[in-house]
Amino acid sequence: MTRLRAFGRLVRRYADVADALLVYIEEAHPSDGWASSDAPYQIPRHRCLEERLRAARLMEREAPPGCPVVADSMENAANAAYGAYFDRLYIVQDGKVVYQGGRGPEGYRISELRDWLDEYRRRLREKRDAVVHM
């Protein structure tokens, strides 16, 4: 949940240049599998979509305001397509991945995402402030 709070701060800071979306994928530490003793919720392996949606609603409670939460399919299509396993940061612009963070938990670097967004915001300002001479 610490990472989710840091992500929330980032979402608020860059709301003027980026929309955010959280995709809930398969549970990283299911209570009936490789359980984590410090997990705020004890969630078993999802056996059906309804169970996954229920778990996604728990995440939605903690999500930053205005940041939608969606759930991956039971076939784990989003996880397979993006290699999220189990948390990963992406920036998708005009249907193309322009930033792909490392795989979590070790490769999850919110600072890299922040740096990318800072640079993007700077480029937008330069374009807006450009003077065209005719």
C-alpha positions as CSV (number, residue, x, y, z in Angstrom):
1,M,0.0,0.0,0.0
2,T,3.0,2.3,0.4
3,R,3.6,2.2,-3.3
4,L,0.0,2.9,-4.0
5,R,0.2,6.0,-1.8
6,A,3.3,7.2,-3.6
7,F,1.6,6.5,-6.9
8,G,-1.4,8.6,-5.7
9,R,0.9,11.5,-5.0
10,L,2.3,11.2,-8.6
11,V,-1.2,11.0,-10.0
12,R,-2.2,14.2,-8.3
13,R,1.0,16.0,-9.2
14,Y,0.7,15.2,-12.9
15,A,-3.0,15.3,-13.4
16,D,-2.6,18.2,-15.8
17,V,-0.6,16.1,-18.3
18,A,-1.5,12.5,-17.6
19,D,-4.4,10.2,-16.9
20,A,-3.9,7.2,-14.6
21,L,-5.3,3.7,-14.6
22,L,-4.7,0.8,-12.2
23,V,-5.0,-2.7,-13.5
24,Y,-5.6,-5.3,-10.8
25,I,-4.0,-8.6,-12.0
26,E,-3.6,-12.0,-10.2
27,E,-2.9,-11.7,-6.5
28,A,0.8,-11.6,-5.8
29,H,0.6,-13.2,-2.4
30,P,-2.6,-15.1,-2.1
31,S,-3.5,-16.2,1.4
32,D,-3.8,-19.8,0.1
33,G,-0.4,-19.7,-1.6
34,W,2.8,-17.6,-1.1
35,A,1.2,-15.5,1.6
36,S,2.6,-12.3,3.0
37,S,2.3,-11.8,6.7
38,D,2.2,-8.0,6.5
39,A,-0.4,-7.8,3.7
40,P,-3.3,-5.5,4.7
41,Y,-5.8,-8.0,3.2
42,Q,-5.8,-11.7,3.1
43,I,-7.0,-12.5,-0.4
44,P,-7.1,-16.1,-1.7
45,R,-6.2,-17.1,-5.3
46,H,-8.9,-16.0,-7.6
47,R,-10.9,-18.9,-8.8
48,C,-13.4,-16.9,-10.9
49,L,-13.8,-13.4,-12.2
50,E,-16.2,-12.4,-9.4
51,E,-13.5,-13.1,-6.9
52,R,-11.0,-11.0,-8.9
53,L,-13.5,-8.2,-9.1
54,R,-14.1,-8.3,-5.4
55,A,-10.3,-8.0,-4.8
56,A,-10.1,-5.1,-7.3
57,R,-12.8,-3.3,-5.4
58,L,-10.5,-3.5,-2.3
59,M,-7.8,-1.9,-4.3
60,E,-10.2,0.7,-5.6
61,R,-10.8,1.8,-1.9
62,E,-7.1,2.7,-1.7
63,A,-6.7,4.1,-5.2
64,P,-6.1,7.8,-5.8
65,P,-9.3,9.8,-6.4
66,G,-10.1,9.9,-10.1
67,C,-7.9,6.9,-10.9
68,P,-10.0,4.1,-12.3
69,V,-9.3,0.5,-11.3
70,V,-10.0,-2.3,-13.8
71,A,-9.4,-6.0,-13.4
72,D,-7.5,-8.3,-15.7
73,S,-9.3,-11.3,-17.2
74,M,-9.0,-14.7,-15.7
75,E,-6.7,-15.6,-18.6
76,N,-4.4,-12.8,-17.4
77,A,-4.4,-11.1,-20.8
78,A,-3.1,-7.7,-19.5
79,N,-0.5,-9.3,-17.3
80,A,0.8,-11.4,-20.2
81,A,0.7,-8.4,-22.7
82,Y,2.5,-6.0,-20.4
83,G,4.6,-8.4,-18.2
84,A,3.4,-6.7,-15.1
85,Y,4.0,-9.6,-12.7
86,F,3.2,-8.2,-10.0
87,D,3.6,-4.4,-10.3
88,R,4.9,-2.4,-13.1
89,L,4.6,1.2,-14.3
90,Y,3.9,2.1,-17.9
91,I,3.1,5.2,-19.9
92,V,1.1,4.6,-23.0
93,Q,0.7,7.6,-25.4
94,D,-1.4,7.4,-28.6
95,G,-1.6,3.6,-28.2
96,K,2.2,3.2,-28.0
97,V,4.2,2.3,-24.9
98,V,6.6,5.2,-24.4
99,Y,7.8,4.2,-20.9
100,Q,8.1,0.8,-19.4
101,G,9.4,0.5,-15.9
102,G,11.1,-2.5,-14.4
103,R,9.3,-5.5,-13.0
104,G,8.3,-5.1,-9.4
105,P,9.0,-5.2,-6.7
106,E,12.7,-4.7,-7.3
107,G,12.3,-2.8,-10.6
108,Y,9.4,-0.6,-9.5
109,R,10.8,2.9,-9.6
110,I,8.3,5.7,-9.1
111,S,11.2,8.2,-9.4
112,E,11.8,7.1,-13.0
113,L,8.2,7.7,-13.9
114,R,8.3,11.1,-12.2
115,D,11.4,12.0,-14.2
116,W,9.7,11.0,-17.4
117,L,6.6,13.0,-16.6
118,D,8.7,16.1,-15.6
119,E,10.5,15.9,-18.9
120,Y,7.2,15.5,-20.8
121,R,5.7,18.5,-19.0
122,R,8.8,20.6,-19.8
123,R,8.5,19.7,-23.5
124,L,4.8,20.6,-23.5
125,R,5.6,24.0,-22.0
126,E,8.3,24.6,-24.5
127,K,5.8,23.9,-27.3
128,R,3.2,26.1,-25.8
129,D,5.7,29.0,-25.2
130,A,7.3,28.8,-28.6
131,V,7.0,31.9,-30.7
132,V,6.4,31.6,-34.3
133,H,7.9,34.4,-36.5
134,M,6.2,35.0,-39.9
